[in-house]
Each structure stands twice: as C-alpha cells, then as structure tokens.
Amino acid sequence: MKRISLLLVIFTVLSYNLKAQEIPTIAPNFTVEDINGEVHDLYEILGSGKIVVLDFFTTWCAPCWEYHNGKELSKLWERHGPDGFDDYVVISNESDFGTDLTDLMGTGGNTLGDWTDDIDYPIVNNNQIQYFFNIPYYPTLLQICTDGTVQVMERSFSNPLIPKVEDYETARLDCAVPSVQNNITAYAYDAYDGDICDPTSFQPS
C-alpha cells in the first residue's frame, strides 16, 4: 500500500511539473547569432511575413541524428527558403550547454557526426532558447505562425522522419490569416508611457 501511495505521489508531481512546463502558445522573442555570425530576431522574421520552424536538438541525440539525416528540414528550406517561395525560415538550435562547435562539426567527443555538412539553413549553438519554450525532449520541432502562435509538430516513434515537409505545410493552414488588407500585430511596444493631454511628439517602435 505504501508503495502504491509513493507511486501516486511521484506521478502527481510529474504531472504537475509537465503541466507547469508546457510549451507556450505564443512564442517569446529572442535574438540569436548562428555559427556563421548571422543574427536572427524571431519577431523581426515573423514581422516580415515569414513562418519560422525551430528545431531543438543535441549532437548526441540519436533520434535527432536520424531526423537530421532524413533531410526534411533541408527539403523545407529548399522549397520555402530564400531560393524557393521565401516564406519560411528554419533555425536549428543545438541545446546542450556541454557541447560546442567541434561537436557540431563532428570532431568533438560528444557527437554523432557533422551536423553542418550540406546544410544551408541557420544552425545555432545556444543552450538558453530551449528554456524560453520549455522544451521537454529532443528533438522538438516547433512551427511559429506569423502572429506568434506556436504549433508543436508531432513526432512518430514508428517513423523517425516525421514530420515531413507536407506536415509543416498542412499545419500552416491552421495559422491565422489577415482579415483586412493592413493587418498589424503588436509584439512589443516601446514609447511614451505617460498620459497625453497636450500635444506630445514621440516615436514608438
């Protein structure tokens, strides 16, 4: 009886922690530099009308390596990246604080291979972004609609190559679309905070 009670307590705590650490429904902003020195600001990308796919992985993760070698993100980038429809940005984020660029390049001691080989989309080595999104496991793949809503892309235990390109495209159909010609979303506001009674000039951003 004591053992059953202990198990119930453990499951209750785990359940509470999972609920408390859910992936947010609206993406928090971040600015990050990729391994080639290019800077990427999430809200800036979304504000340009592009959908963002975030791939959270680690260099030692076997399912991540399988999905990586399936090239679905490369196919998505080829079809929807700057040389295609130019309506997607893919960012792969290596999320383990204990790995470094040598592991990404396949020469370190904590890697399954070269993660940069034949990859054109941005790769980031940042262990902080995962905490913004409460990433529960690797790989986790998120699709961010232009209004900032987060779509968690379903994985399959029986097929490590899911989600396919078509799955991203299908999920996109659930993204909100502008209902008027000039559709504006305020992700953040930085300007005058006081009451305006007299003519006042200020420049919001």
Rosetta blueprint (number, residue, H / E / L):
1 M L
2 K H
3 R H
4 I H
5 S H
6 L H
7 L H
8 L H
9 V H
10 I H
11 F H
12 T H
13 V H
14 L H
15 S H
16 Y H
17 N H
18 L H
19 K H
20 A H
21 Q L
22 E L
23 I L
24 P L
25 T L
26 I E
27 A L
28 P L
29 N L
30 F L
31 T E
32 V E
33 E E
34 D L
35 I L
36 N L
37 G L
38 E L
39 V E
40 H E
41 D E
42 L H
43 Y H
44 E H
45 I H
46 L H
47 G H
48 S L
49 G L
50 K L
51 I E
52 V E
53 V E
54 L E
55 D E
56 F E
57 F E
58 T L
59 T L
60 W L
61 C L
62 A H
63 P H
64 C H
65 W H
66 E H
67 Y H
68 H H
69 N H
70 G H
71 K L
72 E H
73 L H
74 S H
75 K H
76 L H
77 W H
78 E H
79 R H
80 H H
81 G L
82 P L
83 D L
84 G L
85 F L
86 D L
87 D L
88 Y E
89 V E
90 V E
91 I E
92 S E
93 N E
94 E E
95 S L
96 D L
97 F L
98 G L
99 T L
100 D L
101 L H
102 T H
103 D H
104 L H
105 M L
106 G L
107 T L
108 G L
109 G L
110 N L
111 T L
112 L L
113 G L
114 D L
115 W L
116 T L
117 D L
118 D L
119 I L
120 D L
121 Y L
122 P L
123 I E
124 V E
125 N E
126 N L
127 N L
128 Q L
129 I H
130 Q H
131 Y H
132 F H
133 F L
134 N L
135 I L
136 P L
137 Y L
138 Y L
139 P L
140 T E
141 L E
142 L E
143 Q E
144 I E
145 C L
146 T L
147 D L
148 G L
149 T E
150 V E
151 Q E
152 V E
153 M L
154 E L
155 R L
156 S L
157 F L
158 S L
159 N L
160 P L
161 L L
162 I L
163 P L
164 K L
165 V H
166 E H
167 D H
168 Y H
169 E H
170 T H
171 A H
172 R H
173 L L
174 D L
175 C L
176 A L
177 V L
178 P L
179 S L
180 V L
181 Q L
182 N L
183 N L
184 I L
185 T L
186 A L
187 Y L
188 A L
189 Y L
190 D L
191 A L
192 Y L
193 D L
194 G L
195 D L
196 I L
197 C L
198 D L
199 P L
200 T L
201 S L
202 F L
203 Q L
204 P L
205 S L
